[in-house]
């Protein structure tokens, strides 16, 4: 009997390891939150008419890692479900990669561009007469808008602007004369930054070139 008791497994006295938290809501009144929400409101006022009445929350993701292709997600926008809206007064949630946002090598301009990018995904749901759709409680309904351009950088470098959406995107970049958000090599006149890992710029001869963003690992935002 004593041997049987001795062989019984004793419960571990070690403290259980705490489960890691993947998300953290960004307060609008504490820490860096006030400046982030102020920039969010500025961008909406200047560029995003569909979102002027949207209640948008900011949150950090603490667990995103590079995928098998080395792409690291920088952000995403989520439409609040009916249940989400019952639990909190939010219509949309922008989730940001905390490691990227807090990296000292990341500039304020890049952070602003990421916010602007995610805001660009938000749009009102509209009826056939283009009037905004509301739910039974009078709340406006929102949707996620896709990117204007989707292509692999390697395909773009081999075949150029072979798709109409790429050509339209390039024309818009030429018209806007936007600046690239990442450092370019000497002799290049930066004019634009395309989405995610793909950069578009002119070299010293004025030729159109495609390159990867100067972030390691490769970065993307949905």
C-alpha positions as CSV (number, residue, x, y, z in Angstrom):
1,X,0.0,0.0,0.0
2,X,2.8,2.4,0.9
3,X,4.5,1.6,-2.5
4,X,1.3,2.3,-4.3
5,X,1.1,5.7,-2.6
6,X,4.7,6.5,-3.4
7,X,4.1,5.8,-7.1
8,X,1.2,8.1,-7.2
9,X,1.9,11.3,-9.2
10,X,2.0,14.3,-6.9
11,X,0.4,17.5,-8.2
12,X,2.9,20.0,-9.5
13,X,3.6,22.9,-7.2
14,X,4.8,25.1,-10.1
15,X,2.6,28.1,-10.9
16,X,0.8,27.6,-14.2
17,X,2.1,29.6,-17.1
18,X,-0.1,32.5,-17.9
19,X,-1.8,32.4,-21.3
20,X,-0.5,35.1,-23.6
21,X,-2.8,37.9,-24.7
22,X,-3.0,38.6,-28.4
23,X,-4.8,41.9,-28.4
24,X,-4.7,45.1,-26.4
25,X,-7.3,47.9,-26.8
26,X,-5.7,51.3,-27.2
27,X,-7.1,53.8,-24.8
28,X,-8.2,57.2,-26.2
29,X,-7.2,58.9,-23.0
30,X,-4.0,57.4,-21.9
31,X,-0.4,56.9,-23.1
32,X,0.1,57.3,-26.8
33,X,-3.6,56.8,-27.5
34,X,-4.7,60.4,-27.6
35,X,-2.2,61.3,-30.3
36,X,-3.2,58.2,-32.3
37,X,-6.9,58.9,-32.2
38,X,-6.2,62.6,-33.0
39,X,-4.3,61.5,-36.2
40,X,-7.1,59.1,-37.0
41,X,-9.7,61.9,-36.8
42,X,-7.5,64.1,-39.0
43,X,-7.2,61.5,-41.7
44,X,-10.9,60.8,-41.7
45,X,-11.7,64.5,-41.9
46,X,-9.3,65.1,-44.8
47,X,-9.6,61.8,-46.8
48,X,-12.4,59.4,-45.7
49,X,-15.9,60.9,-46.1
50,X,-17.6,57.5,-45.6
51,X,-16.2,57.2,-42.1
52,X,-17.0,60.7,-40.6
53,X,-19.8,59.1,-38.4
54,X,-18.1,55.8,-37.8
55,X,-17.1,54.8,-34.3
56,X,-13.6,53.4,-34.7
57,X,-11.5,51.6,-32.1
58,X,-7.8,51.1,-32.2
59,X,-6.1,48.0,-30.9
60,X,-2.7,46.4,-30.9
61,X,-1.9,42.8,-32.0
62,X,0.8,41.4,-29.9
63,X,1.4,38.1,-31.6
64,X,1.7,38.5,-35.3
65,X,4.7,36.7,-36.7
66,X,6.1,36.4,-40.3
67,X,4.3,33.8,-42.4
68,X,5.9,31.1,-44.4
69,X,6.7,33.6,-47.2
70,X,8.3,36.0,-44.7
71,X,5.4,38.5,-44.9
72,X,4.6,40.3,-41.6
73,X,1.2,41.7,-41.2
74,X,1.2,45.4,-40.1
75,X,-2.4,46.0,-39.7
76,X,-6.0,45.1,-40.5
77,X,-9.5,46.6,-40.3
78,X,-12.4,44.6,-38.9
79,X,-16.1,45.4,-39.2
80,X,-17.8,45.0,-35.8
81,X,-20.4,42.3,-35.8
82,X,-23.9,42.8,-34.5
83,X,-22.8,41.1,-31.2
84,X,-19.7,43.3,-31.1
85,X,-21.9,46.4,-31.4
86,X,-24.1,45.2,-28.5
87,X,-21.0,44.8,-26.3
88,X,-19.2,48.0,-27.2
89,X,-20.0,51.2,-29.1
90,X,-17.7,50.5,-32.1
91,X,-18.5,50.1,-35.8
92,X,-15.0,49.4,-37.0
93,X,-11.8,48.2,-35.4
94,X,-8.3,48.9,-36.7
95,X,-5.7,46.4,-35.4
96,X,-2.1,47.4,-35.6
97,X,1.1,45.4,-35.2
98,X,2.5,46.7,-31.9
99,X,6.1,45.6,-32.7
100,X,6.0,47.6,-35.9
101,X,4.3,50.6,-34.4
102,X,6.8,50.8,-31.5
103,X,9.9,50.2,-33.6
104,X,12.2,53.3,-33.3
105,X,13.2,52.8,-37.0
106,X,9.6,53.4,-38.1
107,X,8.8,57.0,-38.8
108,X,5.7,59.0,-37.9
109,X,5.0,59.3,-41.6
110,X,5.0,55.5,-42.0
111,X,2.7,55.2,-39.0
112,X,0.3,57.7,-40.5
113,X,0.5,55.9,-43.8
114,X,-0.5,52.6,-42.1
115,X,-3.5,54.3,-40.4
116,X,-4.5,55.9,-43.7
117,X,-4.2,52.5,-45.5
118,X,-6.4,50.8,-43.0
119,X,-9.0,53.6,-43.1
120,X,-9.1,53.1,-46.8
121,X,-10.5,49.7,-46.3
122,X,-13.6,51.1,-44.5
123,X,-16.6,52.0,-46.6
124,X,-20.4,52.5,-46.1
125,X,-22.7,49.8,-47.3
126,X,-24.9,51.4,-49.9
127,X,-28.2,50.5,-51.5
128,X,-28.8,50.6,-55.3
129,X,-29.8,54.2,-55.0
130,X,-26.4,54.8,-53.3
131,X,-28.1,55.7,-50.0
132,X,-26.2,54.4,-46.9
133,X,-27.8,51.2,-45.5
134,X,-28.8,51.2,-41.8
135,X,-29.7,48.3,-39.5
136,X,-33.0,48.0,-37.5
137,X,-31.4,50.2,-34.7
138,X,-30.6,53.0,-37.1
139,X,-26.9,52.3,-37.1
140,X,-25.0,52.7,-40.4
141,X,-23.6,49.5,-41.8
142,X,-20.0,49.3,-43.0
143,X,-18.0,47.0,-45.3
144,X,-14.3,46.2,-46.0
145,X,-13.1,47.6,-49.3
146,X,-10.5,45.7,-51.3
147,X,-7.2,47.1,-52.5
148,X,-7.1,49.0,-55.8
149,X,-4.2,46.8,-56.9
150,X,-3.1,43.3,-56.2
151,X,-0.1,41.8,-57.8
152,X,3.2,40.0,-57.0
153,X,6.2,42.2,-57.1
154,X,8.1,39.6,-59.1
155,X,5.4,39.5,-61.8
156,X,5.3,43.3,-61.9
157,X,9.1,43.4,-62.4
158,X,9.0,40.8,-65.2
159,X,5.9,42.0,-67.1
160,X,5.4,45.7,-66.0
161,X,1.9,47.1,-66.0
162,X,0.1,44.3,-67.7
163,X,-3.2,44.6,-65.8
164,X,-5.6,47.5,-66.2
165,X,-5.8,48.0,-62.4
166,X,-2.0,48.4,-62.2
167,X,-2.0,51.0,-65.0
168,X,-4.8,52.9,-63.4
169,X,-3.0,52.8,-60.1
170,X,0.2,54.1,-61.7
171,X,-1.7,56.9,-63.4
172,X,-3.1,57.9,-60.1
173,X,0.3,57.9,-58.5
174,X,1.7,60.1,-61.3
175,X,-1.1,62.6,-60.9
176,X,-0.8,62.7,-57.1
177,X,3.1,62.8,-57.2
178,X,3.0,61.0,-53.8
179,X,6.3,60.4,-52.1
180,X,7.7,57.0,-51.2
181,X,7.6,56.2,-47.5
182,X,10.8,54.1,-47.5
183,X,14.4,55.1,-48.1
184,X,15.5,54.7,-51.8
185,X,18.9,54.4,-53.2
186,X,21.1,57.3,-54.3
187,X,20.0,58.7,-57.7
188,X,16.4,57.6,-57.4
189,X,13.6,60.2,-57.3
190,X,10.9,58.6,-55.1
191,X,7.4,59.3,-56.3
192,X,5.1,56.7,-54.7
193,X,4.7,53.8,-52.4
194,X,2.5,51.0,-53.5
195,X,0.8,48.6,-51.2
196,X,2.6,46.3,-48.8
197,X,5.9,45.0,-50.0
198,X,5.7,46.5,-53.5
199,X,7.3,49.9,-54.1
200,X,7.1,51.9,-57.3
201,X,9.6,54.7,-58.1
202,X,11.6,56.2,-61.0
203,X,15.4,55.8,-61.2
204,X,17.9,58.5,-62.3
205,X,17.0,57.9,-66.0
206,X,13.3,58.3,-65.3
207,X,12.6,54.6,-65.8
208,X,9.8,52.9,-63.8
209,X,11.2,50.4,-61.4
210,X,9.7,48.0,-58.9
211,X,11.3,47.0,-55.7
212,X,10.7,45.6,-52.3
213,X,10.1,47.8,-49.3
214,X,13.1,48.4,-47.0
215,X,11.6,46.4,-44.1
216,X,12.8,43.1,-42.8
217,X,11.0,40.8,-42.7
218,X,8.7,41.8,-45.6
219,X,5.8,43.8,-44.5
220,X,2.1,43.8,-45.5
221,X,-1.1,45.3,-44.4
222,X,-4.5,44.1,-45.2
